[in-house]
Amino acid sequence: MGGLGALGVSTTAYGFSAPVVRLRVARYHISPPKWPAGLPLRIAAIADLHACDPWMSLDRIAAIVERTNALTPDVIVLLGDYVAGHRHVTRFIPAEEWAGVLAGLKAPLGVHAVLGNHDWWDDKTVQREGQGPTVARRALEAAGIPVYENDVARLSKNGHRFWLAGLGDQLAYMPARRFRPLKRIGVDDLGATLAKVSDDAPVILMAHEPDIASRVTSRVALQLSGHTHGGQVRMLGWSPISPSGQQLAYGHIRGKCDVVVSGGLGCSIMPFRLGVPPEIVLVTLGSAAPAVA
């Protein structure tokens, strides 16, 4: 019993320290069926920072920026939820401060962002008035990082074009509890977003919540998402709690298109992680790449 007690204490201590001290790179090598053979592409993805002291300090974000840049990606995507996701903090970091640190991210094809549900929910003015832009969006754009809300950009490398699409958040608004049934309302419009793609070049979709995957067609080569944190607790490939269901909880999922769900970097509800340490995602696309790594 003493041994079990010690194990429980050490596991708990590990879980609470992981958000602060651990950082790994999760690497995926994927060859979507319609991806051009001559277009190797390295994408670094940062998801779910949830900036706050002491769990995701400015120094911690700066270290993530440095580690991401060291991966020498072609393009960097930010997948939403920059603001704190829980109240167990010593300080809520203002948007202009964390955005200023993220401005240090560098990639030849740029840094591109979408917003997450907490970036909307935390903005009480936007929730009350029913429209953006949010504080998070204004801060990112002031730092020189474009924010996509049902919008696209055409990029190119080695003479090959591809599209980067960003979906509006699927859980942007939470109606007052007096409304029944309680529903979360999004600002996402997948059809309008993909309608802006004007040629047959492949599409990479940024969507904070992975749930949209059930509606994404093979027109999209790759979907990149966060939101789930891998459940924050993950054991033997299973997450006891996943807001998007077990199938979309974490990792590389093959469906109508390839989907990669990041385990993220910060925390929601509680500053605790077990079995799914904070991670930067690095996806390498190209026909020479193995299917999974």
ABEGO torsion letter per residue (X at the ends): XAAAAAAAAAAAAAAAAAAAABBBBBBBBBBBAABBAABBBBBBBBBGAGBBOAABBAAAAAAAAAAAAAAGBABBBBAEGABBABABBABBBBAAAAAAAAAABBBAAEBBBBBBAAAAAABAAAAAAGBOBBAAAAAAAAAGBBBBBGBBBBBBBGGBBBBBBBBBBAAABBBBAABOBBBBBBABBAAAAAAABABABBBBBBBABAAAAAABBAABABBBBBGAGGGGBBBGGBBABBAAEAAAABEBBBBABBBBBBAEABBBGBBBBBGBBBBBBBBBBEAABBABX
